[in-house]
Amino acid sequence: MMSLLLKGAYIITGDEKGTVIDDGYIGIRESIIDYIGIGYEGICDRYERVWNLKNKVVMPGFVNAHNHSAMTVFRNYADDLKLMDWLFNTIFPLEDKITAKDAYWATQLAIMEMIKTGTTAFCDMYMYMEETAIAVSEVGIKAALGRGLQGDIDTKDDFRLKESINLYRNFHGSNKGRIRVNLAPHSVYTCTMTYLEMVAKLAWDLNCEVQIHLSETDDEVRKSVAQHKMTPTKAADKAGLLNSKTIAAHCVAVNDNDLEILVNKKVNVVHNPSSNMKLGSGIAPIKRMIDKRINVALGTDGASSNNGLDMLTEMRNASYLQKVVLKDPTAINVDQVIAMATSNGAKALGFKNTGKIVTGYSADIIVIDIEKPWYYPRHNIKSSIVYSGCSKDVETVLIDGEIIMEKGQMLTIDEEKVLYEIQRAADDLFL
């Protein structure tokens, strides 16, 4: 891999101090950041390739910590519906018609959209996950993948569990460590307690992460209390699913006892503000979670309930929602929301030394062109990105130091073919 020096940029490091370096230099060698700072005589000679990035921002790539990538095929199809109506009466029946080929091309479309908007890693829960893993490997993005598990089959003969085990054996740690595999029970309301307990034991045996939709709506909580005499969070905990390797998506309708469980078990929470708004699910108490030192990441959810995969939009919405619901403009600041979209997500997904621009970390880096009207005047470069930036200004993406997109051109995806194939898949699916 060619060594590379990025020079002259504004660098948003994403470190604990929220450091920004003006006219900064980043050295990349063997997929790792080996230098960050200001220039000095002779530094350019140390690297085979040098990029001058004046009027650019360089920052850690975004981590989309909750997604269903193949659901791009449903984008803009089932809108303005309540969650359970949308899920059970529209999406689940359609999913029975999806083929492995459809899922592959829908995932390619999702990955292309994510990279073009600055995402370098994502967490995915869906079916046909081997096809998803193949697409991930071909493009070079990082991903934590889980085959969605649901139903009332309380036996290890469940075909979904078998697919999960095979996915883990075939892909966990593959593609130079860019793919991680987890177990993905859909939710408490789509699985029996016995099934959830079985998944928890398997996760323990495999020493892998678990992802689950948790307490997404008030209605979900009411039904759980009626059926299990406990909230979904308590039920998941009782089943043994909650610990420091758990990725809990949504957590909108959580009470004080639920929050204490999340704190004590060190659960990673993924906030999905746009999807929650669109489905009318409510506003997760993110500030309270952060104040309790819960690791909070950000996700887009699938493109059928968002309807995009733009993490910069999620950053802005996450900040604004807490400000408005608490009537407090200080509720979530730019450093917190940048961490949610980068290092917190990497931690949740299990990717070590990822999500910050510091020496020794993976070179998962995006370059943003800020020579645009909406970035002027330049009072605060972090605020410029979070509050007035546009994800379409992302022009270059590196993952483990490999150039995946350069000046807007995808290097590992045939864009025209992907667009053709996904429209073909949609036309066949909705005939």
Secondary structure, DSSP 8 states (H G I E B T S, - for coil): ---EEEEEEEEE---TT--EEEEEEEEEETTEEEEEE---TTGGGGSSEEEE-TTEEEEE-EEEEEE-GGGGGGTTTS-S--HHIIIIIIIHHHHTT--HHHHHHHHHHHHHHHHHTTEEEEEEEES-HHHHHHHHHHHT-EEEEEEEE-BS--STT-HHHHHHHHHHHHHTTHHHHTEEEEEEE-BGGGB-HHHHHHHHHHHHHHT--EEEEES-SHHHHHHHHHHHSS-HHHHHHHTT--STTEEEEE--S--HHHHHHHHHTT-EEEE-HHHHHHTT-----HHHHHHTT--EEE----TTSSS---HHHHHHHHHHHHHHHHT-TTSS-HHHHHHHHTHHHHHHHT-TT-SS-STTSB--EEEEE--SGGG-S-S-HHHHHHHH--GGGEEEEEETTEEEEETTEESSS-HHHHHHHHHHHHHHHT-
